[in-house]
Amino acid sequence: MASITIRNLDESLKAQLRLQAAQHGHSMEEEVRIILCDTLTQTENSADKGLGSRIRARFAGADKGEDLPLPDRDEAPRAPDLGP
């Protein structure tokens, strides 16, 4: 298996990576492998799908089957103003 070295990594980015790895119970090295794998796999998979499929996947969790409450209509509809 190949290995890489990342030079000039910003200290704040390294600290964030260390915290994220600790939260997930991984070493920093394992966390980087997971991030790279997820990111590259996601890019490859989204390239295989059409625009409609990608939009649907992005908003799949947004529809919980709940209707939004509609405000009460107190006024009668007005005729449109079509100008002179």
Summary of the structure (lengths in Angstrom):
residues: 84
radius of gyration: 24.6
end to end distance: 76.4
largest distance: 76.4
contacts: 105
relative contact order: 0.05
helix: 51%
strand: 0%
